[in-house]
Amino acid sequence: MAQLILGLTGFSKAGKSTSAKYLRDRYRARIFRNSEILEATLRLWDLPLDRVNYSDLCRAMTRWKGQGVIAAAYYGKIRQTLRSQLGSYGHALIVIDGIRMPGEVRILHTMEEFKLASVSSSFSDRFERINRNPEKDDEVRGMSRHRFLLQHVIWAERRIPWCMFHADTEIQNYGTPEELHERLDVMMERYGFPKF
């Protein structure tokens, strides 16, 4: 009876969401996106869903409730989903897409099922993905290399290297989608999960 709460960290366009979707489709993972809480709040205020607003809101929430505020917000829901999946499938896999703060890692590590995976990819590969899938993200379509590089210094992105350094495992995304899928399959086999 395998149980895993897998947090994904890494820079923009490294392949975190692609990895999460593959794990959902092949392993019946339930995905929690860290940005869901921020997105819902920005929508309530009728503010644009862009990186600057996400970062500013994350910074305000963090100042108010600490670096683990987002993880703390869905901690109970993760526990409930874990129990529900065990009853339905005999295993439980939860993927948290977009961990950016050391405080989130600390809170999630209080759950023995939690593992943090760093999704890594070269700057060039990540930049190329912007234009390869332009309909997916209006905000980055046509972005210059310089502007893409500057995204790494906005407040919410600055702590990603800490999270990547403290990851339990690394998922290298330096090739085709099929190669990424193979690496994910190897990792999941190591954690005792069958493919569906």
C-alpha positions as CSV (number, residue, x, y, z in Angstrom):
1,M,0.0,0.0,0.0
2,A,2.2,2.8,-1.3
3,Q,1.6,6.4,-0.1
4,L,3.5,9.4,-1.5
5,I,3.0,13.1,-1.3
6,L,5.4,14.4,-4.0
7,G,6.2,18.1,-4.0
8,L,7.6,19.5,-7.2
9,T,9.9,22.5,-7.2
10,G,11.9,24.2,-9.9
11,F,12.1,27.3,-12.1
12,S,9.5,28.4,-14.5
13,K,9.1,26.1,-17.6
14,A,11.3,23.4,-16.1
15,G,8.5,20.8,-16.5
16,K,6.8,20.8,-13.1
17,S,3.2,20.9,-14.5
18,T,4.1,18.5,-17.3
19,S,5.4,16.1,-14.7
20,A,2.3,16.5,-12.5
21,K,-0.1,15.9,-15.5
22,Y,1.8,12.8,-16.5
23,L,1.7,11.4,-12.9
24,R,-2.1,12.2,-12.8
25,D,-2.7,10.4,-16.1
26,R,-0.5,7.4,-15.5
27,Y,-0.5,6.9,-11.7
28,R,-3.9,8.5,-10.7
29,A,-2.2,11.3,-8.8
30,R,-4.3,14.1,-7.3
31,I,-2.7,17.4,-8.1
32,F,-2.6,20.4,-5.8
33,R,-1.2,23.5,-7.5
34,N,0.4,26.0,-5.1
35,S,-0.8,28.8,-7.3
36,E,-4.5,27.8,-6.9
37,I,-4.8,29.7,-3.6
38,L,-3.1,32.8,-5.1
39,E,-5.2,32.6,-8.3
40,A,-8.4,32.4,-6.4
41,T,-7.5,35.4,-4.3
42,L,-6.4,37.5,-7.4
43,R,-9.7,36.6,-9.1
44,L,-11.7,37.8,-6.1
45,W,-9.9,41.2,-6.3
46,D,-10.3,41.2,-10.1
47,L,-6.5,41.5,-10.6
48,P,-4.6,40.2,-13.6
49,L,-3.1,36.7,-13.2
50,D,0.5,37.5,-13.8
51,R,3.8,36.7,-12.2
52,V,4.2,40.1,-10.6
53,N,0.7,39.9,-8.9
54,Y,1.3,36.3,-7.9
55,S,4.6,37.3,-6.4
56,D,3.3,40.4,-4.6
57,L,0.3,38.4,-3.1
58,C,2.6,35.6,-2.0
59,R,4.9,38.1,-0.4
60,A,2.0,39.8,1.5
61,M,0.6,36.4,2.6
62,T,4.0,35.3,3.8
63,R,4.6,38.5,5.8
64,W,1.2,38.0,7.4
65,K,1.3,34.2,8.1
66,G,4.9,33.1,7.4
67,Q,6.6,31.2,4.6
68,G,4.6,28.1,5.0
69,V,1.2,29.9,4.6
70,I,0.2,28.1,1.3
71,A,1.2,24.6,2.5
72,A,-0.6,25.3,5.8
73,A,-3.8,26.3,3.9
74,Y,-4.2,22.9,2.2
75,Y,-2.5,20.6,4.8
76,G,-5.8,19.2,6.0
77,K,-7.1,18.7,2.5
78,I,-4.0,16.7,1.6
79,R,-4.5,14.4,4.6
80,Q,-8.1,13.9,3.7
81,T,-7.3,13.2,0.0
82,L,-4.6,10.7,1.1
83,R,-7.1,8.7,3.1
84,S,-9.7,8.9,0.3
85,Q,-7.3,7.6,-2.4
86,L,-6.1,4.7,-0.2
87,G,-9.7,3.6,0.1
88,S,-10.4,3.9,-3.6
89,Y,-7.2,2.7,-5.2
90,G,-5.2,0.9,-2.5
91,H,-2.5,3.4,-3.0
92,A,-2.3,7.2,-2.6
93,L,-0.3,9.7,-4.7
94,I,-0.6,13.4,-4.2
95,V,1.5,15.8,-6.3
96,I,2.0,19.4,-5.1
97,D,3.0,21.5,-8.1
98,G,5.0,24.7,-7.6
99,I,6.7,24.6,-4.1
100,R,8.7,27.8,-3.8
101,M,9.3,28.5,-0.1
102,P,11.5,26.8,2.5
103,G,8.6,27.2,5.0
104,E,6.4,25.1,2.7
105,V,9.0,22.4,2.6
106,R,9.3,22.4,6.4
107,I,5.6,22.1,6.9
108,L,5.2,19.4,4.3
109,H,8.1,17.4,5.7
110,T,6.1,16.9,8.9
111,M,4.2,14.3,6.9
112,E,6.2,11.1,6.7
113,E,4.8,10.4,3.2
114,F,6.3,13.7,1.8
115,K,9.2,13.8,-0.7
116,L,10.4,16.9,-2.5
117,A,11.5,16.5,-6.2
118,S,13.5,19.2,-8.0
119,V,12.5,19.4,-11.7
120,S,15.6,20.8,-13.5
121,S,16.1,21.9,-17.1
122,S,18.6,24.3,-18.8
123,F,17.8,28.0,-19.2
124,S,17.9,27.6,-23.0
125,D,15.4,24.6,-22.9
126,R,13.1,26.5,-20.6
127,F,13.2,29.6,-22.7
128,E,12.5,27.6,-25.9
129,R,9.4,26.1,-24.2
130,I,7.8,29.6,-24.1
131,N,7.5,29.8,-27.8
132,R,6.9,26.1,-28.4
133,N,3.6,26.3,-26.5
134,P,2.5,29.9,-27.0
135,E,-1.2,29.4,-26.5
136,K,-0.6,28.0,-23.0
137,D,0.6,31.2,-21.4
138,D,-0.2,34.6,-22.7
139,E,2.0,36.3,-20.2
140,V,5.3,34.8,-21.6
141,R,4.4,34.7,-25.3
142,G,7.1,36.7,-27.2
143,M,9.1,37.3,-24.0
144,S,12.8,38.2,-24.6
145,R,15.6,36.1,-23.1
146,H,16.5,39.0,-20.8
147,R,13.0,39.5,-19.5
148,F,12.7,35.7,-18.9
149,L,16.0,35.8,-16.9
150,L,14.7,38.7,-14.9
151,Q,11.7,36.6,-13.7
152,H,14.2,34.6,-11.6
153,V,14.8,37.6,-9.3
154,I,11.2,38.4,-8.4
155,W,10.5,37.8,-4.8
156,A,8.6,34.5,-5.0
157,E,11.2,33.0,-7.3
158,R,14.3,33.8,-5.1
159,R,13.9,30.9,-2.7
160,I,13.5,28.2,-5.4
161,P,17.3,27.4,-5.4
162,W,17.0,26.6,-1.7
163,C,14.1,24.3,-2.3
164,M,15.9,22.6,-5.2
165,F,19.1,22.1,-3.1
166,H,17.0,20.5,-0.3
167,A,15.1,18.1,-2.6
168,D,15.0,14.4,-1.9
169,T,15.3,13.6,-5.6
170,E,15.9,15.3,-8.9
171,I,13.9,14.9,-12.1
172,Q,16.1,15.9,-15.1
173,N,14.1,17.4,-18.0
174,Y,16.9,17.7,-20.6
175,G,15.3,16.0,-23.6
176,T,12.1,14.9,-25.1
177,P,8.8,14.5,-23.3
178,E,9.2,10.7,-23.6
179,E,12.5,10.9,-21.8
180,L,11.0,12.9,-19.0
181,H,8.2,10.3,-18.7
182,E,10.8,7.5,-18.5
183,R,12.6,9.3,-15.7
184,L,9.3,9.8,-13.9
185,D,8.5,6.1,-14.3
186,V,11.8,5.1,-12.8
187,M,11.2,7.4,-9.8
188,M,7.7,6.0,-9.3
189,E,8.9,2.4,-9.5
190,R,11.5,3.3,-6.8
191,Y,8.6,4.6,-4.6
192,G,6.6,1.4,-5.3
193,F,3.8,2.7,-7.6
194,P,2.3,0.8,-10.5
195,K,1.4,2.5,-13.7
196,F,-2.3,2.5,-14.7
